[in-house]
Amino acid sequence: MNISGRIRSLRREMADKNIDIYIVPSDDFHQSEYVGDYFKAREYMTGFTGSAGTAVFTKDRAGLWTDGRYFIQAEQELAGSGVMLYKAGEPGVDTIREFLEKELPCGGVIGFDGRTVSLGTGEQYEKIAAGKDGTICYTEDLTGRIWTDRPALPKEKAWLLDIRYSGESTASKLARVRGKMKEAGAGVHLLSSLDDIAWLLNLRGNDIAYCPLVLSYLLVFEDHAELFADVDKFSDGVPASLEEEHIILKPYNEIYRTVSMLPEGTRILLDPDRVNYSLYRNIPDGAAIVAEENPEVLMKCRKNDTEIRNIRSAHLKDAAACTKFMYWLKVCCMPAGEDGEDGTLMDPDTGEPLTEMSAAAKLEWFRALQNGYLEPSFAPISAFGAHGAIVHYSASTESDAALHTGKMLLTDTGGHYMEGSTDITRTFALGRIPRREKEDFTMTARAMLRLMNTVFLKGCSGTALDLAAREVFWKERMNFNHGTGHGVGYLLNVHEAPVNFRWKEGERPAPALEKNMVISDEPGIYIEGSHGVRLENLLTVCEDEKNEYGQFMRFEPLTLVPVDLDAVLPELMTAEERRMLNDYHRKVCEALSPLLNKKEREWLSVYTRPV
């Protein structure tokens, strides 16, 4: 059944349930960024494969809202589907709220699966419906009714992270969280956000692609905790270890009944943005809600010293893999006698032309050689030429471009290691490239370096510091339509809220940057139909000098991979920016030389030379 057929089937279900507008978000039951195949209802209904977006269906209209990262991709994937793209945040484009207010008839019904909608969003839909003397229906999974070949929920094994990696015991973390519960006057803490649960219990799994998490809910009481998950997925010894910490295992879906039976007068600490609407509606009327951000959110952002030591180790391994790939790409795969004319890159191992997908597979192969490597930390982006202008491009068998000289290859990839998670973007010049592309590359490199070398007073957030990178573009009257940086979890989500570099505040202001936080630095520029450039290093926040003006802070780069000098125009850089690049490359060369073979070391010395 094609997209149009699915939409017709959905509308029949809507009519049967007297639902006027039905909303299909991207989320699972836990408001996760990435979701397992079972939860990809929005993709099933629209054909759009990006990780962020919401679909809305009326009796005669279908729309998809997504952000600037996906505009180009969404236009391509929605073509011919009958689903209209709404570019969120663009001038003149209705928000979902505005669309609902216009389209919902008086006395109408807004429908959605309440398990896939956050509490805050569900309450917004309530208000919109009430404003039209209407109601909501949150108990119907209409997509599930028509998705006859829906994948099953995962059965992957779960495991505990040893303290030599976590740096803090579960007992210690629980004690800290219970301290926050006491401050809030709460006797119960309800958690459904998978990364918060995984961090708190030092629990990892493989229920979601690229995220080592376990589908679960957690209730923390003053003297014990109850973990709701598929009991069969726990490895030998894990249930006993949990029991030692007074953590009781219960079936995954039993959370709704358990919550509904909490005694009258119970004070429950929960995060409205991290609890689904259905779960909230199961809380008894006699219970009191303490609505605050989960204390785990900031706790896990502030890495401990053990985690930082491990993360440095993971990044050194990752840098070796990425640099070996860079050498392989720029030396081993180049056509013989490359003189600036277009020439196809060849895989020396297979004798076949190198493509976006085979290049990504080779980079993954280099990572897999590293001790402690587990899996990719997100779906790899390997984008050649004009594909680089699609911020979250994902190569497919249909789009898989062959690599040739004269253009650039953008790779945005990462890995989960036992010692932590990585995320790196490098854009490579393949042979001689046009001057315009070098200019854009140099501008991006300048922006990344300026932010990486920023010194700031303690108390600054990423909002205050975003200008250090973005000003380079703004002076040229240019911009990039995504944040400059995001937090990164420790063997958790590679995108970890709430720390970020953004020039505009979100609904919740970004917190101050503190020692041992990890954040990405990834400016870019995207020229539709031509090329894209993005360069990304991960940074850790460090304390600097303290004097009469206060505590100063700085960043230390965790990523140690060369910036491609074949694409840099040093004459467009200030003397200070050239010094920043040379200092960074000196660190790269010193750190990586012992991990490379003789030919790779000789090559690295050339690609980290002073400019």
Secondary structure, DSSP 8 states (H G I E B T S, - for coil): --HHHHHHHHHHHHHHTT-SEEEE-S--TT--SS--GGG-HHHHHH----SS-EEEE-SS-EEEEE-GGGHHHHHHHHTTTT-EEEETTSTT---HHHHHHHHS-TT-EEE-BGGGSBHHHHHHHHHHHHHTT-EEE-B--HHHHH-TT--------BEE--HHHHSS-HHHHHHHHHHHHHHHT-SEEEE--HHHHHHHHTEE--SBTTB-----EEEEESS-EEEES-GGGB-TTHHHHHHHTTEEEE-GGGHHHHHHT--TT-EEEE-GGGSBHHHHHTS-TTSEEEE---HHHHHHHS--HHHHHHHHHHHHHHHHHHHHHHHIIIIISS-TT--SS--B-B-TTT-SB-BHHHHHHHHHHHHHTSTTEEEESS--EEEEGGGGGSTT----TTT--B-BTTSEEEEEE-EEETTEE--EEEEEE-SS--HHHHHHHHHHHHHHHHHHT--EETT-BHHHHTHHHHHHHHTTT---SS-SEEE--SSS-SSEEEEEE-SS--SS---B--TT-EEEE--EEEETTTEEEE-BEEEEEEEEEEETTEEEEEEEE-------GGG--GGGS-HHHHHHHHHHHHHHHHHHGGGS-HHHHHHHHHHT---
